Amino acid sequence: MDKSSDSSHPDFWTVRYATGKTPWDLGGVPKALKSFLERTNTPNKVLIPGCGSGYEVQSFHVAGHDVTAIDFSPAALEQATKVLGDLSDRVILGDFFKYDFGERRFDLIYERTFLCSMPPSNWSDYVNRVASLLSPGGRLVGIFLYGQSTLPGPPFPMTDNQAEELFKARFDLVQSEAVTDSLALFRDMERWLEWLMTV
């Protein structure tokens, strides 16, 4: 398979950044995250996988959190460097699934357009990796894409039944609300969710 047509390979995303075809890029921070940060007073160690342009890195940092981000596309890292300036040292070039974080564990993992960028066959690996990187009682929070799959993706939305099956063994859903500022690509499909790790 041509790696540039496989969303689980960095070349797929590098081509899109290089050609400016990034319809998932909000150009800023979603309202739901701003609201979350306003009501989250305790500093957390935060990880942002598949961070892309990295807008959220600055928001978490300004709110007092210790934030790390990771993306496996060199072009995404280049874009994040432009966006973040001095904070670009918070972004790691690496594969979320393979990067060695050592003993580091996180209180929060932030999701937006990362899970839906990968085929459903990779989703259980995502949940297991998230759980392995969270501290006990840690949370997976962010924006998740729901709907019927319109293959070929990405994006790859999930159904309520798929989400239940995917997360039930490791997480409890403690918050769910509609997203009101979605891009056209995701309109009426995004939800802000907060999952508490239970195991």
Protein Blocks (a to p, Z undefined) as FASTA:
>chain_A
ZZklcfkbfklmmmmmmnopafkbnoiacfklmmmmmmmmbccddddehklnommmmmmm
mnopacddddfbfklmmmmmmmnmmmmmmpccddfklocghjaccfbdcdehklmmpcfk
lmmmmmmmmmmmpcehiaceddddedddddddddddddfklmmmmmmmmpccfbdcddfk
bcfklgokaccdddddfZZ
